Amino acid sequence: MAPHETLFLEATTAIHKQVMPYIIPHFTQYAQFMDFQIWDLPGQIDYLSSSFDSTSIFSNVGGIIWVIDAQDNYLEPISRFTSAVVTLTDLYPSIRYSVFIHKTDSLTEDYREDTIRDVMQKISDELFDEGLENPPVNYFPTSIYDHTIFEAFSKVIQGLVPQLPTYETLLDTVAASCRFQKVYIFDVMSKVYIASDTKPSDLSSYELCSDFINAIMDMSDLYGWDREKASSTSYHDDERAHEIGTQTAEAIVCSARGNTVYLRELNAFLAFIGVSKEPNFQKEKAMVDYNIQTFQDTLLQVLDRG
């Protein structure tokens, strides 16, 4: 959905639940990578009142996203958020909280920074007054007109991945051995990355990778083939057998804003993407391919154990 089309969406008036399965169809022995639900809750309803069964709503929750409109009066939403955190922390201490400070894109740079600091300070002060020091709350300025919303959702999802430290260690090793500036594991359908190396986040690198995935997906719609069907067919007598190559897709683009972007499919949903500034990347591609294949094999072993 294009950002301008959100103007025609109706306001949320009831609880809406959406199941988001991340299945690995070509590697059934690895079961599922992630299987989670998103509950869209209207902001005007008090879910902590006795009229709601809070246990059925929050007992299995891993994370809560609270959206605050930066262009509106946010004092009441902040008060309701802090009340929810205080109540739920006692009942479900494992829940992680994320505050999306939304619609910050239309604010001037100075006013935007002041607004973000003001929201963070007010929430921290109210939670401190309630006796909560260092609560598990993360803050993300977001907008639907750039990639910040995907970056924020990526961070939220990463907080729910128990094997995240292992993934980050593997990606750090790959980045160092292949001299990548930044590496990611992307969910190609949602453009959310579920892990990256531990170097500081770079929104420009994320934007580059996201745009590259869009281009690859568009090309796949036009020129892709049914690989499940192809894998059951013998190509030994086909004169195009050498063009089929591997069942794992990959792509490279050079001179993308001064970078080389390398994409390697891990399975039907996940892809490894690395961003490099090395001028001799093409000459070292054989080494990169070998390292990425080793990384893929190790990653699937982690998924199997997880």
LUMNUKOL-700083 format. One record per residue: z, y, x of N, C-alpha, C in turn; residue in one letter. Coordinates in steps of 0.2 Angstrom, whole numbers, plus 5000, padded with zeros to 4 digits. Example, Ala and Ser with C-alpha at 12.3 -4.5 7.8 and 13.67 -1.06 7.14 Angstrom:
<mipas>
     nZ     nY     nX    caZ    caY    caX     cZ     cY     cX   residu
   5039   4972   5066   5039   4978   5062   5039   4984   5066        A
   5035   4989   5064   5036   4995   5068   5039   5000   5064        S
</mipas>
This chain:
<mipas>
     nZ     nY     nX    caZ    caY    caX     cZ     cY     cX   residu
   5000   4994   5004   5000   5000   5000   5000   5006   5004        M
   4995   5011   5003   4995   5017   5007   5001   5021   5005        A
   5003   5026   5010   5009   5030   5008   5009   5034   5002        P
   5003   5037   5001   5002   5041   4995   5003   5038   4988        H
   5001   5031   4988   5002   5027   4982   5009   5026   4980        E
   5014   5027   4984   5021   5026   4982   5023   5031   4977        T
   5019   5037   4977   5021   5042   4971   5020   5039   4964        L
   5016   5033   4964   5015   5030   4957   5020   5025   4956        F
   5025   5023   4960   5029   5018   4959   5035   5020   4955        L
   5037   5016   4950   5042   5018   4946   5049   5017   4949        E
   5054   5021   4947   5061   5021   4950   5064   5014   4948        A
   5068   5011   4953   5071   5005   4952   5077   5006   4947        T
   5076   5002   4942   5081   5002   4936   5085   4996   4936        T
   5083   4990   4939   5087   4984   4939   5087   4980   4945        A
   5091   4976   4946   5091   4972   4952   5085   4968   4953        I
   5082   4968   4959   5075   4965   4960   5076   4961   4967        H
   5075   4954   4966   5076   4950   4972   5069   4947   4974        K
   5068   4947   4981   5062   4945   4983   5063   4940   4989        Q
   5060   4934   4989   5061   4929   4994   5056   4930   4999        V
   5058   4931   5006   5053   4932   5011   5054   4926   5016        M
   5050   4920   5015   5050   4915   5019   5045   4916   5025        P
   5048   4913   5031   5044   4913   5037   5043   4906   5039        Y
   5038   4903   5037   5037   4896   5038   5032   4895   5044        I
   5033   4890   5047   5028   4888   5053   5024   4882   5051        I
   5018   4883   5047   5015   4877   5045   5011   4873   5050        P
   5009   4875   5055   5006   4871   5060   5011   4867   5065        H
   5018   4869   5064   5023   4866   5068   5029   4864   5063        F
   5027   4859   5059   5032   4857   5054   5038   4855   5057        T
   5038   4852   5063   5044   4849   5066   5049   4855   5067        Q
   5047   4861   5067   5051   4867   5069   5054   4870   5062        Y
   5053   4867   5057   5055   4869   5050   5054   4876   5049        A
   5059   4881   5048   5058   4888   5047   5061   4892   5053        Q
   5057   4897   5054   5060   4902   5058   5065   4907   5055        F
   5063   4910   5050   5068   4913   5046   5066   4912   5038        M
   5072   4913   5034   5071   4912   5027   5076   4917   5024        D
   5074   4922   5022   5079   4927   5019   5077   4930   5013        F
   5081   4934   5009   5080   4937   5003   5081   4944   5004        Q
   5077   4948   5000   5078   4956   5000   5080   4957   4993        I
   5086   4960   4992   5088   4962   4985   5088   4970   4985        W
   5084   4972   4980   5083   4980   4979   5087   4982   4973        D
   5092   4986   4975   5098   4988   4970   5097   4995   4969        L
   5097   4997   4962   5097   5004   4960   5103   5008   4963        P
   5102   5014   4965   5107   5017   4968   5112   5020   4964        G
   5110   5021   4957   5115   5024   4952   5120   5019   4949        Q
   5120   5013   4951   5124   5008   4948   5130   5006   4953        I
   5136   5006   4950   5142   5004   4954   5143   4997   4954        D
   5141   4994   4960   5141   4986   4960   5148   4984   4962        Y
   5153   4988   4963   5159   4986   4965   5164   4986   4959        L
   5161   4988   4953   5165   4988   4947   5167   4981   4944        S
   5171   4981   4940   5173   4974   4937   5167   4971   4933        S
   5163   4975   4931   5157   4973   4926   5152   4969   4930        S
   5152   4969   4937   5148   4965   4941   5151   4960   4945        F
   5148   4954   4946   5151   4949   4950   5149   4950   4957        D
   5153   4954   4961   5151   4956   4967   5150   4950   4972        S
   5154   4944   4970   5153   4938   4975   5146   4935   4975        T
   5143   4935   4969   5137   4932   4968   5131   4937   4972        S
   5133   4943   4972   5128   4948   4976   5129   4948   4983        I
   5136   4949   4985   5137   4950   4992   5140   4945   4997        F
   5141   4939   4994   5144   4933   4998   5140   4931   5003        S
   5133   4931   5002   5129   4928   5007   5124   4933   5010        N
   5127   4940   5010   5123   4945   5013   5124   4946   5020        V
   5119   4947   5024   5119   4948   5031   5119   4955   5033        G
   5115   4959   5029   5115   4966   5031   5113   4970   5025        G
   5116   4976   5024   5115   4981   5019   5111   4987   5022        I
   5106   4989   5018   5102   4995   5020   5104   5000   5015        I
   5106   5006   5017   5108   5012   5012   5103   5017   5014        W
   5099   5019   5009   5094   5024   5010   5097   5031   5007        V
   5096   5036   5012   5099   5043   5010   5093   5048   5011        I
   5092   5051   5006   5086   5056   5005   5088   5062   5009        D
   5085   5064   5015   5087   5069   5019   5085   5076   5016        A
   5081   5076   5011   5079   5082   5008   5083   5084   5002        Q
   5087   5079   5000   5091   5080   4994   5099   5081   4996        D
   5103   5083   4991   5110   5083   4992   5113   5076   4994        N
   5115   5075   5000   5117   5068   5001   5124   5067   5002        Y
   5128   5072   4999   5136   5071   5000   5138   5066   4995        L
   5135   5065   4989   5137   5060   4984   5135   5053   4987        E
   5129   5052   4989   5127   5046   4992   5131   5043   4998        P
   5133   5048   5002   5137   5047   5008   5144   5044   5005        I
   5147   5048   5000   5153   5046   4998   5153   5039   4995        S
   5148   5037   4991   5147   5030   4988   5146   5025   4994        R
   5142   5027   4999   5141   5022   5004   5148   5020   5008        F
   5152   5025   5010   5158   5024   5013   5163   5020   5009        T
   5163   5021   5002   5167   5017   4998   5165   5010   4998        S
   5158   5009   4998   5156   5002   4998   5158   4999   5004        A
   5157   5002   5010   5159   4999   5016   5166   4997   5017        V
   5170   5002   5015   5178   5001   5015   5179   4994   5011        V
   5176   4994   5005   5178   4988   5000   5175   4982   5003        T
   5169   4982   5005   5166   4976   5007   5168   4973   5014        L
   5170   4978   5018   5173   4976   5025   5179   4971   5024        T
   5183   4972   5019   5189   4968   5018   5187   4961   5016        D
   5182   4961   5011   5180   4955   5008   5175   4951   5012        L
   5170   4954   5015   5164   4951   5019   5164   4955   5026        Y
   5168   4953   5031   5168   4957   5037   5162   4956   5041        P
   5158   4951   5040   5152   4950   5044   5146   4954   5042        S
   5146   4957   5037   5140   4961   5034   5139   4967   5039        I
   5132   4968   5041   5130   4974   5045   5127   4979   5041        R
   5128   4985   5042   5126   4991   5038   5121   4995   5042        Y
   5116   4997   5039   5111   5002   5041   5109   5007   5037        S
   5109   5013   5039   5108   5019   5035   5101   5022   5037        V
   5097   5022   5032   5090   5025   5033   5090   5032   5031        F
   5090   5037   5036   5090   5044   5034   5082   5045   5033        I
   5080   5045   5026   5073   5045   5024   5070   5052   5023        H
   5064   5052   5024   5060   5058   5023   5062   5064   5028        K
   5063   5062   5034   5064   5067   5039   5058   5070   5042        T
   5052   5067   5040   5046   5069   5043   5044   5076   5041        D
   5046   5078   5035   5044   5085   5033   5049   5091   5035        S
   5054   5089   5039   5059   5094   5041   5057   5096   5048        L
   5058   5103   5049   5057   5105   5056   5061   5101   5061        T
   5059   5102   5067   5062   5098   5072   5070   5099   5073        E
   5071   5106   5073   5078   5108   5074   5082   5105   5068        D
   5080   5107   5062   5083   5105   5056   5084   5098   5055        Y
   5079   5094   5057   5079   5087   5057   5085   5084   5061        R
   5085   5086   5067   5091   5084   5071   5097   5086   5069        E
   5098   5092   5066   5104   5094   5063   5106   5090   5057        D
   5101   5088   5053   5102   5084   5047   5105   5077   5049        T
   5101   5074   5054   5103   5067   5056   5110   5067   5059        I
   5112   5072   5063   5119   5073   5066   5124   5074   5060        R
   5122   5078   5055   5127   5079   5050   5128   5073   5046        D
   5123   5069   5044   5124   5063   5040   5129   5058   5044        V
   5127   5057   5051   5131   5053   5055   5138   5055   5055        M
   5139   5061   5056   5146   5064   5057   5150   5063   5051        Q
   5147   5065   5045   5151   5064   5039   5153   5057   5037        K
   5148   5052   5038   5150   5045   5037   5155   5043   5042        I
   5155   5045   5048   5160   5043   5053   5167   5045   5051        S
   5167   5052   5049   5173   5055   5048   5176   5052   5041        D
   5172   5050   5036   5175   5047   5030   5178   5040   5032        E
   5174   5036   5036   5176   5030   5037   5182   5030   5042        L
   5183   5035   5046   5189   5035   5050   5195   5037   5046        F
   5194   5041   5041   5199   5043   5037   5202   5037   5033        D
   5197   5032   5031   5199   5026   5028   5202   5021   5032        E
   5203   5023   5039   5205   5018   5044   5201   5013   5047        G
   5194   5015   5046   5189   5011   5050   5186   5014   5056        L
   5188   5011   5062   5185   5014   5068   5180   5009   5071        E
   5175   5013   5073   5169   5009   5076   5166   5004   5071        N
   5165   5006   5064   5162   5001   5059   5155   4999   5061        P
   5152   4993   5059   5146   4991   5061   5140   4994   5057        P
   5139   5001   5059   5134   5005   5055   5129   5008   5060        V
   5123   5007   5059   5117   5009   5063   5113   5014   5059        N
   5111   5019   5062   5107   5025   5059   5100   5025   5061        Y
   5095   5026   5056   5088   5026   5058   5085   5032   5054        F
   5082   5037   5057   5078   5042   5053   5071   5038   5052        P
   5069   5039   5045   5063   5035   5043   5058   5039   5039        T
   5052   5037   5039   5047   5040   5035   5042   5035   5033        S
   5038   5036   5027   5033   5031   5026   5026   5033   5029        I
   5026   5039   5032   5020   5042   5034   5019   5041   5042        Y
   5024   5037   5045   5023   5035   5052   5026   5028   5053        D
   5027   5026   5059   5029   5019   5060   5037   5018   5060        H
   5040   5024   5059   5048   5024   5060   5051   5019   5055        T
   5048   5018   5049   5051   5013   5044   5050   5006   5046        I
   5045   5005   5050   5044   4998   5052   5048   4997   5058        F
   5049   5002   5062   5054   5001   5068   5061   5000   5066        E
   5063   5004   5060   5070   5003   5058   5071   4996   5055        A
   5066   4993   5051   5066   4987   5048   5066   4981   5054        F
   5063   4983   5059   5063   4978   5065   5070   4977   5067        S
   5073   4983   5068   5080   4983   5071   5085   4979   5066        K
   5084   4980   5060   5088   4977   5055   5087   4970   5055        V
   5081   4967   5055   5080   4960   5056   5083   4957   5062        I
   5082   4961   5067   5084   4958   5074   5092   4957   5074        Q
   5095   4961   5070   5103   4960   5069   5105   4954   5065        G
   5100   4951   5062   5101   4945   5058   5098   4938   5062        L
   5095   4939   5067   5093   4934   5071   5098   4931   5076        V
   5101   4925   5075   5106   4923   5079   5104   4921   5086        P
   5097   4920   5087   5095   4918   5094   5092   4924   5098        Q
   5093   4930   5095   5091   4936   5098   5092   4937   5106        L
   5098   4935   5108   5099   4936   5115   5095   4931   5119        P
   5093   4925   5117   5089   4921   5120   5082   4923   5120        T
   5079   4926   5115   5073   4929   5114   5072   4934   5119        Y
   5077   4939   5120   5076   4944   5124   5076   4942   5131        E
   5080   4937   5133   5080   4935   5140   5073   4932   5142        T
   5070   4928   5137   5064   4925   5138   5058   4931   5139        L
   5059   4936   5135   5054   4941   5135   5055   4946   5141        L
   5061   4947   5144   5062   4950   5150   5059   4946   5156        D
   5060   4940   5156   5056   4936   5161   5049   4937   5161        T
   5046   4936   5155   5039   4937   5154   5036   4944   5156        V
   5040   4949   5154   5038   4956   5156   5038   4957   5163        A
   5043   4954   5167   5044   4955   5174   5038   4951   5178        A
   5037   4945   5176   5032   4941   5179   5025   4943   5178        S
   5024   4946   5172   5017   4948   5171   5016   4956   5171        C
   5021   4959   5173   5021   4966   5174   5019   4970   5168        R
   5022   4968   5162   5021   4971   5156   5026   4977   5156        F
   5023   4983   5153   5028   4988   5152   5032   4987   5146        Q
   5030   4984   5141   5034   4982   5135   5031   4976   5132        K
   5035   4971   5129   5033   4965   5126   5037   4964   5119        V
   5033   4961   5114   5036   4960   5108   5034   4953   5105        Y
   5038   4951   5100   5036   4945   5096   5036   4948   5089        I
   5030   4949   5086   5028   4952   5080   5027   4947   5074        F
   5030   4949   5069   5027   4945   5062   5021   4949   5060        D
   5015   4946   5061   5009   4949   5060   5008   4952   5053        V
   5011   4949   5048   5010   4951   5041   5013   4957   5039        M
   5019   4958   5042   5023   4963   5040   5024   4969   5045        S
   5021   4968   5051   5021   4972   5057   5028   4974   5059        K
   5033   4969   5058   5040   4970   5060   5040   4965   5066        V
   5044   4968   5071   5045   4964   5077   5052   4961   5077        Y
   5052   4955   5078   5059   4951   5078   5062   4951   5084        I
   5059   4953   5090   5062   4953   5096   5058   4957   5101        A
   5061   4960   5106   5057   4963   5112   5061   4962   5118        S
   5058   4965   5124   5062   4965   5130   5067   4970   5129        D
   5072   4970   5134   5078   4975   5133   5077   4982   5136        T
   5071   4983   5138   5069   4990   5140   5070   4994   5134        K
   5071   5001   5135   5072   5005   5129   5066   5005   5125        P
   5067   5006   5118   5062   5006   5113   5057   5012   5114        S
   5051   5010   5113   5046   5016   5114   5041   5015   5108        D
   5042   5021   5104   5039   5021   5097   5031   5021   5098        L
   5029   5024   5104   5022   5025   5105   5019   5018   5106        S
   5022   5014   5110   5020   5007   5111   5020   5003   5105        S
   5025   5003   5101   5025   5000   5094   5019   5002   5090        Y
   5018   5008   5090   5012   5011   5086   5006   5008   5088        E
   5005   5007   5095   4999   5005   5098   4998   4997   5096        L
   5004   4993   5096   5003   4986   5095   5002   4985   5087        C
   5005   4989   5083   5004   4989   5076   4997   4990   5074        S
   4994   4995   5077   4987   4997   5075   4982   4991   5078        D
   4984   4988   5083   4980   4983   5086   4981   4977   5081        F
   4986   4975   5079   4987   4970   5074   4983   4971   5068        I
   4983   4977   5065   4979   4979   5060   4971   4978   5061        N
   4969   4979   5067   4962   4978   5069   4961   4971   5069        A
   4965   4967   5072   4964   4960   5073   4964   4956   5066        I
   4968   4959   5061   4969   4956   5055   4962   4957   5051        M
   4960   4963   5052   4953   4965   5048   4947   4961   5051        D
   4947   4960   5058   4942   4956   5061   4943   4948   5059        M
   4949   4946   5058   4950   4939   5056   4948   4938   5049        S
   4949   4943   5044   4946   4942   5038   4938   4941   5037        D
   4935   4945   5042   4928   4944   5042   4925   4938   5046        L
   4928   4937   5052   4925   4932   5056   4930   4925   5057        Y
   4935   4925   5054   4940   4919   5055   4937   4913   5052        G
   4940   4907   5053   4938   4901   5050   4945   4897   5049        W
   4943   4892   5045   4949   4888   5043   4950   4883   5048        D
   4956   4884   5052   4957   4880   5058   4960   4874   5057        R
   4964   4873   5051   4966   4867   5049   4961   4862   5047        E
   4955   4865   5044   4950   4860   5042   4946   4859   5049        K
   4945   4864   5053   4941   4863   5059   4945   4858   5064        A
   4951   4858   5064   4955   4853   5068   4954   4846   5066        S
   4952   4845   5060   4951   4838   5058   4944   4836   5058        S
   4940   4840   5061   4933   4839   5062   4931   4838   5069        T
   4927   4833   5071   4925   4832   5078   4920   4837   5080        S
   4921   4840   5086   4916   4845   5088   4913   4842   5095        Y
   4913   4836   5096   4911   4833   5103   4903   4834   5103        H
   4900   4833   5097   4893   4833   5097   4890   4840   5095        D
   4895   4845   5094   4893   4852   5092   4891   4856   5098        D
   4885   4859   5098   4883   4863   5104   4887   4869   5105        E
   4891   4871   5100   4895   4876   5100   4903   4874   5102        R
   4904   4868   5104   4910   4866   5105   4914   4870   5111        A
   4910   4873   5116   4913   4876   5121   4915   4883   5118        H
   4913   4885   5112   4914   4892   5110   4921   4891   5106        E
   4923   4885   5103   4929   4885   5099   4935   4886   5103        I
   4935   4883   5110   4941   4885   5114   4947   4882   5111        G
   4952   4886   5111   4959   4883   5109   4960   4885   5102        T
   4965   4882   5099   4967   4883   5092   4971   4889   5092        Q
   4974   4892   5098   4978   4898   5098   4974   4904   5099        T
   4974   4909   5095   4970   4915   5095   4973   4920   5100        A
   4969   4923   5104   4971   4928   5108   4966   4934   5108        E
   4968   4940   5110   4964   4946   5111   4966   4951   5116        A
   4962   4954   5119   4964   4959   5124   4960   4966   5123        I
   4963   4971   5123   4959   4978   5122   4961   4982   5128        V
   4956   4985   5132   4958   4989   5138   4957   4996   5136        C
   4960   5000   5140   4959   5007   5139   4961   5010   5132        S
   4966   5007   5130   4969   5009   5123   4975   5014   5125        A
   4973   5021   5125   4977   5026   5126   4980   5025   5133        R
   4976   5023   5138   4978   5022   5145   4981   5015   5146        G
   4982   5011   5141   4985   5004   5142   4980   4998   5141        N
   4983   4993   5143   4979   4986   5141   4984   4983   5136        T
   4982   4980   5131   4986   4977   5126   4984   4970   5125        V
   4988   4965   5126   4987   4958   5126   4990   4955   5120        Y
   4987   4951   5116   4990   4948   5110   4988   4940   5111        L
   4993   4936   5110   4993   4929   5110   4996   4926   5103        R
   4993   4923   5099   4996   4920   5093   5001   4914   5095        E
   5007   4914   5092   5012   4909   5094   5012   4904   5088        L
   5011   4906   5082   5009   4902   5076   5006   4906   5071        N
   5006   4903   5065   5002   4907   5060   5005   4913   5058        A
   5011   4915   5059   5015   4921   5057   5017   4925   5063        F
   5018   4922   5069   5021   4926   5075   5016   4927   5080        L
   5016   4932   5083   5012   4934   5089   5015   4937   5095        A
   5014   4935   5101   5016   4939   5107   5012   4945   5108        F
   5014   4951   5109   5010   4956   5111   5013   4960   5117        I
   5009   4961   5123   5012   4964   5129   5008   4970   5130        G
   5011   4976   5132   5008   4982   5134   5008   4983   5141        V
   5002   4984   5145   5002   4984   5152   4999   4991   5154        S
   5001   4994   5160   4997   4999   5163   4994   4997   5169        K
   4994   4991   5171   4992   4988   5177   4984   4989   5177        E
   4981   4992   5182   4974   4993   5183   4970   4986   5184        P
   4973   4981   5187   4970   4975   5188   4972   4970   5184        N
   4974   4971   5178   4976   4966   5173   4971   4961   5172        F
   4965   4962   5171   4959   4957   5170   4959   4952   5175        Q
   4960   4954   5182   4960   4950   5187   4966   4945   5187        K
   4971   4947   5184   4977   4943   5184   4978   4939   5177        E
   4973   4939   5173   4974   4936   5167   4975   4929   5167        K
   4973   4925   5172   4974   4918   5172   4982   4917   5173        A
   4985   4921   5177   4992   4920   5178   4996   4922   5172        M
   4993   4927   5168   4997   4929   5162   4996   4924   5157        V
   4990   4921   5156   4989   4916   5151   4994   4910   5153        D
   4995   4908   5159   4999   4902   5161   5007   4904   5159        Y
   5009   4910   5161   5016   4912   5159   5017   4913   5152        N
   5012   4915   5148   5013   4916   5141   5013   4909   5137        I
   5009   4904   5140   5009   4897   5137   5016   4894   5139        Q
   5019   4895   5145   5025   4893   5146   5031   4896   5142        T
   5030   4902   5140   5034   4906   5136   5034   4903   5129        F
   5028   4902   5126   5027   4899   5120   5030   4892   5119        Q
   5029   4888   5124   5032   4881   5124   5040   4882   5123        D
   5043   4886   5127   5050   4887   5128   5052   4890   5121        T
   5049   4895   5118   5051   4898   5112   5051   4892   5106        L
   5046   4888   5106   5046   4883   5101   5052   4878   5102        L
   5054   4877   5108   5060   4873   5109   5066   4876   5106        Q
   5066   4883   5107   5072   4886   5105   5072   4886   5097        V
   5066   4887   5094   5066   4887   5087   5068   4880   5084        L
   5066   4875   5088   5068   4868   5086   5075   4867   5086        D
   5079   4869   5091   5086   4869   5092   5090   4873   5087        R
   5086   4879   5085   5090   4884   5080   5090   4881   5073        G
</mipas>
